[in-house]
Amino acid sequence: MEPASLGALRHYQTAQKAISPDAQLSGASKPGKIEQGVKEFAEVFENVEKATQALSVGKADAHSVVEAMATAEMALETAVTVRNRVVEAYQELLRMPV
């Protein structure tokens, strides 16, 4: 596997653990884990920006930019999936009879 694929896989597995039904509520609700996830998400896009800037000045090859963009795409898809699951859970809570 390519390094970019491994990074994307790691982000996907982290998100999958966070949204699994058997995730411990106390561990998932800690602000430190959420902040860490957001920082890692932002770092992926910073890496894309750095890679494209390096390509524009001739210090990087196109392959590294494509790898960085693929990783960013996977991270974005993961974030959208997590968001959708949170919205679905919220809507299901709203439908519950009180």
Secondary structure, DSSP 4 states (H G I P E B T S, - for coil): --HHHHHHHHHHHHHHHHHSTTS-HHHHT-HHHHHHHHHHHHHHHHHHHHHHHHHHTTSS-HHHHHHHHHHHHHHHHHHHHHHHHHHHHHHHHHHS--
